[in-house]
Amino acid sequence: MNEQFDAFANSCEIQIAAQPIGIAPRDMTVTLDEAEVHYHVTLRRPGADVTAQVVYWKPATDDAPPTAGEVLWWLAGDAHVMEGAQMERNLWAAAYGLPPEANGTGRLFDQQRNQCEALRTLLGDLGYRRLVGIYESEMASSH
């Protein structure tokens, strides 16, 4: 992942706890190259009562646990889409090509919105906007 996200995590003193977890159901017919290891990840800041939590996966062939920068990259991408949709379900659904009225869409939207709110609470509004800005700059420079 991008060094900017590791640097951001360091500057905000983000601490990460990543515990491997089992998942069910799982596909036992995949090859080792296709297999995944899932982690229950908790991001926190020193002295803060709030955390951001997510289930994060990596290839089973990757021995390293996730870093705060890796996880923040993905969370920033999710936040970028949510912010672009102005936290509005129909616009968010359109960004992913999902039917806005479907129950599953509603559950996914609520999950993503709650994740963004937890991230904003963890980082503060300024830190959250800075993180999304880093993501947007990276995406703009890659195109």
DSSP file with accessible surface (Angstrom, degrees, kcal/mol):
  #  RESIDUE AA STRUCTURE BP1 BP2  ACC     N-H-->O    O-->H-N    N-H-->O    O-->H-N    TCO  KAPPA ALPHA  PHI   PSI    X-CA   Y-CA   Z-CA
    1    1 A M              0   0  115      0, 0.0    69,-0.1     0, 0.0     2,-0.1   0.000 360.0 360.0 360.0 171.1    0.0    0.0    0.0
    2    2 A N    >>  -     0   0   50     67,-0.1     3,-1.2     1,-0.1     4,-1.0  -0.318 360.0-134.8 -70.2 137.4    1.0    3.6   -0.3
    3    3 A E  H 3> S+     0   0  163      1,-0.3     4,-2.7     2,-0.2     5,-0.2   0.776 101.3  70.4 -61.0 -27.0    3.5    5.0    2.1
    4    4 A Q  H 3> S+     0   0   94      1,-0.2     4,-2.3     2,-0.2    -1,-0.3   0.850  97.5  50.0 -61.1 -33.6    1.3    8.1    2.6
    5    5 A F  H <> S+     0   0    0     -3,-1.2     4,-2.4     2,-0.2    -1,-0.2   0.872 110.2  48.7 -76.5 -34.9   -1.2    6.0    4.5
    6    6 A D  H  X S+     0   0   57     -4,-1.0     4,-2.5     2,-0.2    -2,-0.2   0.921 113.2  48.6 -65.5 -42.3    1.4    4.5    6.8
    7    7 A A  H  X S+     0   0   56     -4,-2.7     4,-2.7     2,-0.2    -2,-0.2   0.903 110.9  50.1 -64.3 -40.5    2.7    8.1    7.4
    8    8 A F  H  X S+     0   0    2     -4,-2.3     4,-1.9     2,-0.2    -1,-0.2   0.941 110.1  50.2 -62.0 -46.5   -0.8    9.3    8.1
    9    9 A A  H  <>S+     0   0    2     -4,-2.4     5,-2.9     1,-0.2     4,-0.3   0.919 113.0  47.1 -58.7 -42.8   -1.4    6.4   10.6
   10   10 A N  H ><5S+     0   0  124     -4,-2.5     3,-1.2     1,-0.2    -1,-0.2   0.912 110.0  51.8 -65.3 -43.1    1.9    7.3   12.3
   11   11 A S  H 3<5S+     0   0   68     -4,-2.7    -1,-0.2     1,-0.3    -2,-0.2   0.815 114.6  43.1 -66.1 -28.7    1.1   11.0   12.4
   12   12 A C  T 3<5S-     0   0    6     -4,-1.9    -1,-0.3    -5,-0.2    -2,-0.2   0.375 110.2-123.9 -94.0   1.7   -2.2   10.3   14.0
   13   13 A E  T < 5 -     0   0  128     -3,-1.2     2,-0.3    -4,-0.3    -3,-0.2   0.855  42.3-177.7  56.6  39.2   -0.7    7.7   16.3
   14   14 A I      < -     0   0   15     -5,-2.9     2,-0.4    -6,-0.2    31,-0.2  -0.534  10.2-157.7 -70.7 128.1   -3.1    5.0   15.1
   15   15 A Q  E     -A   44   0A  96     29,-3.5    29,-2.2    -2,-0.3     2,-0.4  -0.868   5.4-154.8-105.4 143.7   -2.6    1.7   16.8
   16   16 A I  E     -A   43   0A  58     -2,-0.4     2,-0.5    27,-0.2    27,-0.2  -0.953  14.0-171.6-123.5 136.7   -3.8   -1.5   15.2
   17   17 A A  E     -A   42   0A  36     25,-2.1    25,-2.5    -2,-0.4     2,-0.5  -1.000  11.6-176.3-119.8 123.2   -4.8   -4.8   16.7
   18   18 A A  E     -A   41   0A  23     -2,-0.5    23,-0.2    23,-0.2    -2,-0.0  -0.933   0.9-176.0-126.7 106.2   -5.3   -7.5   14.1
   19   19 A Q  E     -A   40   0A 117     21,-2.3    21,-3.0    -2,-0.5    -2,-0.0  -0.904  27.4-123.9-104.1 122.7   -6.5  -10.9   15.4
   20   20 A P  E     -A   39   0A  86      0, 0.0     2,-0.3     0, 0.0    19,-0.3  -0.399  35.7-172.7 -61.6 137.8   -6.9  -13.7   12.9
   21   21 A I  E     -A   38   0A  69     17,-2.8    17,-0.7    -2,-0.0     2,-0.2  -0.961  22.1-119.6-132.0 152.5  -10.4  -15.1   12.9
   22   22 A G        -     0   0   75     -2,-0.3     2,-0.3    15,-0.1    15,-0.0  -0.537  27.1-150.6 -82.9 155.2  -12.1  -18.1   11.3
   23   23 A I        -     0   0   63     -2,-0.2     3,-0.1    15,-0.0    15,-0.0  -0.937   9.7-124.8-125.9 153.1  -15.0  -17.5    9.0
   24   24 A A  S    S+     0   0   93     -2,-0.3     2,-0.1     1,-0.2     3,-0.0  -0.987  85.0  28.9-145.3 140.4  -18.0  -19.7    8.2
   25   25 A P  S    S+     0   0  128      0, 0.0     2,-0.3     0, 0.0    -1,-0.2   0.696  82.2 169.5 -73.3 161.0  -19.1  -20.7    5.7
   26   26 A R        -     0   0  159     -2,-0.1     2,-0.8    -3,-0.1    -4,-0.0  -0.966  37.2-114.6-136.3 156.2  -15.8  -21.0    3.8
   27   27 A D    >   -     0   0   92     -2,-0.3     3,-0.7     1,-0.1    -3,-0.0  -0.794  24.2-177.4 -94.5 110.5  -14.9  -22.6    0.5
   28   28 A M  T 3  S+     0   0  136     -2,-0.8    -1,-0.1     1,-0.2     7,-0.0   0.417  74.6  73.2 -87.7   2.4  -12.4  -25.4    1.1
   29   29 A T  T 3  S+     0   0  121      2,-0.0    -1,-0.2     0, 0.0     2,-0.1   0.494  72.8 106.5 -93.8  -3.0  -12.1  -26.1   -2.7
   30   30 A V  S <  S-     0   0   51     -3,-0.7     2,-0.1     1,-0.1     5,-0.0  -0.385  74.1-113.3 -73.8 154.1  -10.0  -23.0   -3.3
   31   31 A T    >>  -     0   0   76      1,-0.1     4,-1.3    -2,-0.1     3,-1.2  -0.361  30.9-104.4 -77.1 165.6   -6.3  -23.3   -4.0
   32   32 A L  T 34 S+     0   0  124      1,-0.3     3,-0.4     2,-0.2    28,-0.3   0.882 123.6  57.7 -59.4 -35.6   -3.8  -22.0   -1.5
   33   33 A D  T 34 S+     0   0  132      1,-0.2    -1,-0.3    27,-0.1    28,-0.1   0.752 111.8  42.0 -67.3 -21.9   -3.1  -19.0   -3.9
   34   34 A E  T <4 S+     0   0  119     -3,-1.2    -1,-0.2    25,-0.1    -2,-0.2   0.587  92.8 107.1 -97.2 -13.4   -6.9  -18.2   -3.7
   35   35 A A     <  -     0   0   25     -4,-1.3    25,-2.5    -3,-0.4    26,-0.4  -0.284  54.4-152.5 -71.3 153.5   -7.3  -18.8    0.1
   36   36 A E  E     - B   0  59A  89     23,-0.3     2,-0.5    24,-0.1    -2,-0.1  -0.914  12.0-145.7-126.6 151.5   -7.7  -15.8    2.5
   37   37 A V  E     - B   0  58A  45     21,-3.0    21,-2.3    -2,-0.3     2,-0.4  -0.968  22.5-149.3-112.2 130.4   -6.9  -15.1    6.1
   38   38 A H  E     -AB  21  57A  25    -17,-0.7   -17,-2.8    -2,-0.5     2,-0.4  -0.825  10.3-164.0-104.2 143.3   -9.4  -12.9    7.8
   39   39 A Y  E     -AB  20  56A  20     17,-3.0    17,-2.6    -2,-0.4     2,-0.8  -0.971  22.0-136.6-126.3 138.7   -8.6  -10.5   10.7
   40   40 A H  E     -AB  19  55A  67    -21,-3.0   -21,-2.3    -2,-0.4     2,-0.5  -0.876  37.0-163.1 -87.7 111.8  -10.7   -8.7   13.2
   41   41 A V  E     -AB  18  54A   0     13,-3.2    13,-2.1    -2,-0.8     2,-0.5  -0.863  15.4-172.2-107.0 131.9   -9.0   -5.3   13.1
   42   42 A T  E     -AB  17  53A  16    -25,-2.5   -25,-2.1    -2,-0.5     2,-0.4  -0.993   5.3-163.7-121.5 125.4   -9.4   -2.6   15.7
   43   43 A L  E     +AB  16  52A   1      9,-3.2     9,-2.1    -2,-0.5     2,-0.3  -0.918  20.5 161.1-105.7 135.3   -7.9    0.8   15.1
   44   44 A R  E     -AB  15  51A  99    -29,-2.2   -29,-3.5    -2,-0.4     7,-0.1  -0.953  31.4-133.2-147.0 165.7   -7.5    3.2   18.1
   45   45 A R    >   -     0   0   74      5,-0.5     3,-2.1    -2,-0.3   -31,-0.1  -0.923  43.4 -88.9-118.5 147.8   -5.7    6.3   19.2
   46   46 A P  T 3  S+     0   0   62      0, 0.0     3,-0.1     0, 0.0   -32,-0.0  -0.281 111.6   7.1 -56.6 132.5   -3.9    6.6   22.5
   47   47 A G  T 3  S+     0   0   86      1,-0.2     2,-0.3     2,-0.0    -3,-0.0   0.419 100.3 124.1  78.7  -2.8   -6.2    7.9   25.2
   48   48 A A    <   -     0   0   38     -3,-2.1    -1,-0.2     1,-0.1    -3,-0.1  -0.707  52.2-154.8 -94.5 144.8   -9.3    7.7   23.0
   49   49 A D  S    S+     0   0  166     -2,-0.3     2,-0.2    -3,-0.1    -1,-0.1   0.592  72.8  81.4 -86.8 -13.9  -12.4    5.8   24.0
   50   50 A V        -     0   0   53     71,-0.1    -5,-0.5    72,-0.1     2,-0.3  -0.631  55.5-177.3 -97.0 151.8  -13.5    5.2   20.4
   51   51 A T  E     -B   44   0A  37     -2,-0.2     2,-0.4    -7,-0.1    -7,-0.2  -0.923  22.1-136.0-135.0 163.5  -12.3    2.6   18.0
   52   52 A A  E     -B   43   0A   7     -9,-2.1    -9,-3.2    -2,-0.3     2,-0.4  -0.993  27.3-168.3-118.5 131.5  -13.0    1.7   14.4
   53   53 A Q  E     +B   42   0A 107     -2,-0.4     2,-0.3   -11,-0.2   -11,-0.2  -0.944  13.6 158.5-125.4 146.0  -13.4   -2.0   13.7
   54   54 A V  E     -B   41   0A  28    -13,-2.1   -13,-3.2    -2,-0.4     2,-0.6  -0.982  40.8-116.9-156.3 154.3  -13.5   -3.9   10.5
   55   55 A V  E     -B   40   0A  84     -2,-0.3     2,-0.4   -15,-0.2   -15,-0.2  -0.892  40.3-174.0 -94.0 126.7  -13.0   -7.5    9.2
   56   56 A Y  E     -B   39   0A  23    -17,-2.6   -17,-3.0    -2,-0.6     2,-0.3  -0.956   7.9-155.9-125.4 139.4  -10.0   -7.4    6.8
   57   57 A W  E     +B   38   0A 133     -2,-0.4   -19,-0.2   -19,-0.2   -21,-0.0  -0.892  10.6 179.9-120.6 152.5   -8.7  -10.1    4.7
   58   58 A K  E     -B   37   0A   9    -21,-2.3   -21,-3.0    -2,-0.3    -2,-0.0  -0.948  44.4 -81.3-136.4 158.8   -5.3  -10.9    3.1
   59   59 A P  E >   -B   36   0A  52      0, 0.0     3,-2.0     0, 0.0   -23,-0.3  -0.321  36.6-126.2 -59.2 142.2   -4.1  -13.7    1.0
   60   60 A A  T 3  S+     0   0   31    -25,-2.5   -24,-0.1   -28,-0.3   -27,-0.1   0.748 109.9  63.2 -62.5 -22.1   -3.2  -16.8    3.0
   61   61 A T  T 3  S+     0   0   74    -26,-0.4     2,-0.7   -29,-0.3    -1,-0.3   0.556  83.6  88.7 -80.6  -7.4    0.2  -16.7    1.3
   62   62 A D    <   -     0   0   63     -3,-2.0    -4,-0.1     1,-0.1   -25,-0.1  -0.834  59.7-168.0 -94.2 113.2    1.0  -13.3    2.9
   63   63 A D        +     0   0  155     -2,-0.7    -1,-0.1     2,-0.0    -3,-0.0   0.713  59.0  90.8 -73.6 -21.9    2.6  -13.9    6.3
   64   64 A A  S    S-     0   0   47      1,-0.1     3,-0.1     3,-0.0    -2,-0.1  -0.561  75.5-127.1 -82.3 137.4    2.4  -10.3    7.5
   65   65 A P        -     0   0   74      0, 0.0    -1,-0.1     0, 0.0    -2,-0.0  -0.323  45.9 -79.7 -69.5 164.0   -0.7   -9.1    9.4
   66   66 A P        -     0   0    6      0, 0.0     2,-0.2     0, 0.0    -8,-0.0  -0.323  44.6-136.4 -65.6 148.8   -2.4   -6.0    8.1
   67   67 A T     >  -     0   0   57      1,-0.1     4,-2.2    -3,-0.1     5,-0.2  -0.656  22.4-112.5 -97.9 162.3   -0.9   -2.7    8.8
   68   68 A A  H  > S+     0   0   12     -2,-0.2     4,-2.9     1,-0.2     5,-0.2   0.902 118.9  54.9 -60.0 -38.7   -2.8    0.4    9.9
   69   69 A G  H  > S+     0   0    0      1,-0.2     4,-1.9     2,-0.2    -1,-0.2   0.900 106.9  49.6 -62.8 -42.2   -1.9    2.0    6.6
   70   70 A E  H  > S+     0   0   27      2,-0.2     4,-1.6     1,-0.2    -1,-0.2   0.938 114.2  44.4 -59.8 -49.6   -3.3   -0.9    4.6
   71   71 A V  H  X S+     0   0    1     -4,-2.2     4,-2.6     1,-0.2     5,-0.2   0.921 111.7  52.7 -64.9 -42.7   -6.6   -0.8    6.4
   72   72 A L  H  X S+     0   0    0     -4,-2.9     4,-2.9     1,-0.2    -1,-0.2   0.855 103.1  59.2 -62.9 -33.4   -6.8    3.0    6.3
   73   73 A W  H  X S+     0   0   41     -4,-1.9     4,-1.9    -5,-0.2    -1,-0.2   0.952 110.6  41.4 -58.8 -48.3   -6.4    2.8    2.5
   74   74 A W  H  X S+     0   0  124     -4,-1.6     4,-2.3     2,-0.2    -2,-0.2   0.908 115.4  49.4 -67.1 -43.0   -9.4    0.7    2.1
   75   75 A L  H  X S+     0   0    8     -4,-2.6     4,-2.5     1,-0.2    -1,-0.2   0.892 109.9  52.4 -64.9 -36.1  -11.5    2.6    4.7
   76   76 A A  H  X S+     0   0    0     -4,-2.9     4,-2.6    -5,-0.2    -1,-0.2   0.891 107.7  51.9 -65.4 -38.8  -10.5    5.9    2.9
   77   77 A G  H  X S+     0   0    7     -4,-1.9     4,-1.9     2,-0.2    -2,-0.2   0.924 111.0  47.0 -62.8 -43.4  -11.7    4.4   -0.4
   78   78 A D  H  X S+     0   0   36     -4,-2.3     4,-2.4     1,-0.2    -2,-0.2   0.921 113.2  49.1 -62.5 -42.5  -15.1    3.5    1.2
   79   79 A A  H  X S+     0   0    0     -4,-2.5     4,-3.2     1,-0.2     5,-0.3   0.890 106.3  57.1 -65.3 -38.3  -15.3    6.9    2.8
   80   80 A H  H  X S+     0   0   62     -4,-2.6     4,-2.4     2,-0.2    -1,-0.2   0.927 109.9  44.1 -58.2 -46.1  -14.5    8.6   -0.6
   81   81 A V  H  X S+     0   0   34     -4,-1.9     4,-1.7     2,-0.2    -2,-0.2   0.935 114.6  49.3 -66.4 -43.6  -17.4    6.9   -2.2
   82   82 A M  H  <>S+     0   0    0     -4,-2.4     5,-2.6     1,-0.2     6,-0.3   0.920 113.0  46.7 -62.8 -42.5  -19.8    7.6    0.7
   83   83 A E  H ><5S+     0   0   40     -4,-3.2     3,-1.7     1,-0.2    -1,-0.2   0.902 109.4  54.2 -67.1 -39.1  -18.7   11.3    0.7
   84   84 A G  H 3<5S+     0   0   62     -4,-2.4    -1,-0.2     1,-0.3    -2,-0.2   0.820 108.8  49.7 -62.4 -28.9  -19.2   11.5   -3.0
   85   85 A A  T ><5S-     0   0    5     -4,-1.7     3,-1.8    -5,-0.2     7,-0.3   0.329 112.8-123.3 -89.9   5.7  -22.7   10.1   -2.6
   86   86 A Q  T < 5 -     0   0  151     -3,-1.7    -3,-0.2     1,-0.3    -2,-0.1   0.830  62.4 -68.1  54.5  36.2  -23.3   12.8    0.1
   87   87 A M  T 3 <S+     0   0   52     -5,-2.6     2,-0.5     1,-0.2    -1,-0.3   0.766 101.9 139.8  57.5  28.1  -24.2   10.0    2.6
   88   88 A E    <>  -     0   0   75     -3,-1.8     4,-2.6    -6,-0.3     5,-0.2  -0.901  52.5-142.5-110.2 126.6  -27.3    9.4    0.5
   89   89 A R  H  > S+     0   0   77     -2,-0.5     4,-3.0     1,-0.2     5,-0.2   0.875  97.0  49.7 -56.6 -46.6  -28.4    5.8   -0.2
   90   90 A N  H  > S+     0   0   87      1,-0.2     4,-2.1     2,-0.2    -1,-0.2   0.918 114.7  44.1 -64.6 -42.4  -29.6    6.2   -3.8
   91   91 A L  H  > S+     0   0   85     -6,-0.3     4,-1.8     2,-0.2    -1,-0.2   0.900 114.7  49.7 -67.9 -40.8  -26.4    7.9   -4.9
   92   92 A W  H  X S+     0   0    7     -4,-2.6     4,-1.0    -7,-0.3    -2,-0.2   0.936 111.1  49.4 -61.7 -46.0  -24.2    5.4   -3.0
   93   93 A A  H >X>S+     0   0    0     -4,-3.0     5,-2.8     1,-0.2     3,-0.7   0.905 108.3  53.8 -60.7 -40.8  -26.1    2.5   -4.6
   94   94 A A  H ><5S+     0   0   74     -4,-2.1     3,-0.9     1,-0.2    -1,-0.2   0.878 101.1  60.0 -62.5 -36.2  -25.7    4.0   -8.0
   95   95 A A  H 3<5S+     0   0   68     -4,-1.8    -1,-0.2     1,-0.3    -2,-0.2   0.819 115.2  34.7 -61.6 -29.5  -21.9    4.3   -7.5
   96   96 A Y  H <<5S-     0   0  102     -4,-1.0    -1,-0.3    -3,-0.7    -2,-0.2   0.356 113.0-114.0-104.8   1.3  -21.8    0.5   -7.1
   97   97 A G  T <<5 +     0   0   69     -3,-0.9    -3,-0.2    -4,-0.6    -4,-0.1   0.824  66.6 146.6  70.2  31.5  -24.5   -0.4   -9.5
   98   98 A L      < -     0   0   54     -5,-2.8    -1,-0.2    -6,-0.1    -2,-0.1  -0.749  59.5-105.9-100.2 148.5  -26.8   -1.7   -6.8
   99   99 A P    >   -     0   0   62      0, 0.0     3,-1.4     0, 0.0     6,-0.3  -0.593  29.5-147.7 -71.6 118.2  -30.6   -1.5   -6.8
  100  100 A P  T 3  S+     0   0   41      0, 0.0    -9,-0.0     0, 0.0    -7,-0.0   0.792  91.8  53.1 -62.1 -27.2  -31.3    1.2   -4.2
  101  101 A E  T 3  S+     0   0  143      4,-0.1     2,-0.1   -11,-0.0   -11,-0.0   0.608  82.9 110.5 -86.4  -8.6  -34.6   -0.2   -3.0
  102  102 A A  S <> S-     0   0   34     -3,-1.4     4,-1.9     1,-0.1     5,-0.1  -0.360  71.2-131.0 -70.7 143.0  -33.2   -3.7   -2.2
  103  103 A N  H  > S+     0   0  130      1,-0.2     4,-2.2     2,-0.2     5,-0.2   0.892 108.5  54.4 -58.7 -42.3  -32.9   -4.8    1.4
  104  104 A G  H  > S+     0   0   27      1,-0.2     4,-2.6     2,-0.2    -1,-0.2   0.892 105.5  53.1 -61.3 -37.8  -29.4   -6.0    0.9
  105  105 A T  H  > S+     0   0    6     -6,-0.3     4,-3.0     1,-0.2    -1,-0.2   0.927 107.7  51.7 -62.5 -43.1  -28.4   -2.6   -0.5
  106  106 A G  H  X S+     0   0    6     -4,-1.9     4,-2.6     1,-0.2    -2,-0.2   0.909 110.4  47.8 -60.6 -42.6  -29.9   -1.0    2.6
  107  107 A R  H  X S+     0   0  166     -4,-2.2     4,-2.3     2,-0.2    -1,-0.2   0.923 113.9  46.5 -65.2 -44.4  -27.9   -3.2    4.9
  108  108 A L  H  X S+     0   0   80     -4,-2.6     4,-2.6     2,-0.2    -2,-0.2   0.918 112.9  49.9 -64.1 -42.3  -24.6   -2.6    3.0
  109  109 A F  H  X S+     0   0    6     -4,-3.0     4,-3.1    -5,-0.2     5,-0.2   0.944 111.1  48.4 -61.5 -47.4  -25.3    1.1    2.9
  110  110 A D  H  X S+     0   0   65     -4,-2.6     4,-2.7    -5,-0.2     5,-0.2   0.908 111.7  50.6 -59.8 -41.0  -25.9    1.3    6.7
  111  111 A Q  H  X S+     0   0  116     -4,-2.3     4,-2.2     2,-0.2    -1,-0.2   0.935 113.3  44.6 -62.3 -46.1  -22.8   -0.7    7.3
  112  112 A Q  H  X S+     0   0   25     -4,-2.6     4,-2.4     2,-0.2    -2,-0.2   0.909 113.5  50.1 -66.3 -41.7  -20.7    1.6    5.2
  113  113 A R  H  X S+     0   0   71     -4,-3.1     4,-2.5     2,-0.2    -2,-0.2   0.939 111.8  47.9 -62.7 -44.4  -22.2    4.7    6.7
  114  114 A N  H  X S+     0   0   84     -4,-2.7     4,-2.5    -5,-0.2    -1,-0.2   0.883 110.3  52.7 -63.5 -38.1  -21.6    3.4   10.2
  115  115 A Q  H  X S+     0   0   32     -4,-2.2     4,-2.4    -5,-0.2    -1,-0.2   0.923 110.1  47.9 -63.1 -43.1  -18.0    2.6    9.3
  116  116 A C  H  X S+     0   0    2     -4,-2.4     4,-2.7     2,-0.2    -2,-0.2   0.908 111.2  50.5 -64.0 -41.4  -17.5    6.1    8.0
  117  117 A E  H  X S+     0   0   87     -4,-2.5     4,-2.4     2,-0.2    -1,-0.2   0.904 110.6  49.2 -64.6 -40.1  -19.0    7.6   11.1
  118  118 A A  H  X S+     0   0   34     -4,-2.5     4,-2.5     2,-0.2    -2,-0.2   0.914 112.1  48.8 -64.6 -41.2  -16.7    5.4   13.3
  119  119 A L  H  X S+     0   0    2     -4,-2.4     4,-2.6     2,-0.2     5,-0.3   0.926 111.4  49.4 -64.9 -42.3  -13.7    6.5   11.3
  120  120 A R  H  X S+     0   0   53     -4,-2.7     4,-2.3     1,-0.2     8,-0.2   0.912 111.9  48.8 -63.7 -39.5  -14.7   10.2   11.5
  121  121 A T  H  < S+     0   0   86     -4,-2.4    -1,-0.2     2,-0.2    -2,-0.2   0.920 112.9  47.9 -66.1 -41.9  -15.1    9.8   15.3
  122  122 A L  H  < S+     0   0    6     -4,-2.5    -2,-0.2     1,-0.2    -1,-0.2   0.923 124.5  29.4 -63.5 -44.7  -11.7    8.1   15.6
  123  123 A L  H  X S-     0   0    7     -4,-2.6     4,-0.7    -5,-0.2    -2,-0.2   0.628 107.0-122.7 -92.2 -16.9   -9.8   10.7   13.5
  124  124 A G  H  X  -     0   0   32     -4,-2.3     4,-2.7    -5,-0.3     5,-0.2   0.030  38.9 -76.2  80.1 158.8  -11.9   13.8   14.2
  125  125 A D  H  > S+     0   0   85      1,-0.2     4,-2.6     2,-0.2     5,-0.2   0.919 133.1  48.7 -60.0 -42.7  -13.4   15.7   11.3
  126  126 A L  H  > S+     0   0  146      1,-0.2     4,-2.3     2,-0.2    -1,-0.2   0.931 113.8  45.8 -64.5 -45.4  -10.1   17.3   10.2
  127  127 A G  H  X S+     0   0   10     -4,-0.7     4,-2.6     2,-0.2    -1,-0.2   0.899 112.4  51.8 -63.8 -40.4   -8.2   14.0   10.3
  128  128 A Y  H  X S+     0   0    0     -4,-2.7     4,-2.5    -8,-0.2     5,-0.2   0.947 111.6  45.9 -60.8 -48.1  -11.1   12.2    8.4
  129  129 A R  H  X S+     0   0  121     -4,-2.6     4,-2.4    -5,-0.2    -1,-0.2   0.876 111.8  52.6 -64.6 -37.6  -11.1   14.8    5.7
  130  130 A R  H  X S+     0   0  119     -4,-2.3     4,-2.3    -5,-0.2    -1,-0.2   0.927 109.6  48.9 -62.3 -43.8   -7.3   14.7    5.5
  131  131 A L  H  X S+     0   0    0     -4,-2.6     4,-2.1     2,-0.2    -2,-0.2   0.937 112.2  46.8 -62.5 -47.5   -7.4   10.9    5.0
  132  132 A V  H  X S+     0   0    5     -4,-2.5     4,-2.8     1,-0.2    -1,-0.2   0.908 111.1  54.0 -62.5 -38.1  -10.1   11.1    2.3
  133  133 A G  H  X S+     0   0   24     -4,-2.4     4,-2.6    -5,-0.2    -1,-0.2   0.890 106.0  51.6 -63.2 -39.7   -8.0   13.8    0.6
  134  134 A I  H  X S+     0   0   29     -4,-2.3     4,-2.4     2,-0.2    -1,-0.2   0.933 111.4  48.0 -61.6 -44.2   -4.9   11.6    0.6
  135  135 A Y  H  X S+     0   0   31     -4,-2.1     4,-2.6     2,-0.2    -2,-0.2   0.941 111.7  49.1 -61.3 -47.2   -6.9    8.9   -1.0
  136  136 A E  H  X S+     0   0   85     -4,-2.8     4,-2.5     1,-0.2    -1,-0.2   0.899 110.7  50.5 -62.4 -39.5   -8.4   11.3   -3.6
  137  137 A S  H  X S+     0   0   76     -4,-2.6     4,-2.2     2,-0.2    -1,-0.2   0.910 110.7  49.6 -63.7 -41.7   -4.9   12.6   -4.5
  138  138 A E  H  X S+     0   0   23     -4,-2.4     4,-1.1     1,-0.2    -2,-0.2   0.920 111.8  47.6 -63.7 -42.3   -3.6    9.1   -4.9
  139  139 A M  H  X S+     0   0   43     -4,-2.6     4,-0.5     1,-0.2     3,-0.3   0.908 111.5  50.9 -66.2 -40.0   -6.5    8.2   -7.2
  140  140 A A  H >< S+     0   0   72     -4,-2.5     3,-0.8     1,-0.2    -1,-0.2   0.895 110.8  48.4 -65.1 -37.7   -6.1   11.3   -9.3
  141  141 A S  H 3< S+     0   0  100     -4,-2.2    -1,-0.2     1,-0.2    -2,-0.2   0.719 106.1  58.2 -78.5 -15.5   -2.3   10.7   -9.7
  142  142 A S  H 3<        0   0   74     -4,-1.1    -1,-0.2    -3,-0.3    -2,-0.2   0.543 360.0 360.0 -90.3  -6.1   -2.9    7.1  -10.8
  143  143 A H    <<        0   0  185     -3,-0.8    -3,-0.0    -4,-0.5    -4,-0.0  -0.654 360.0 360.0-106.0 360.0   -5.1    8.0  -13.7
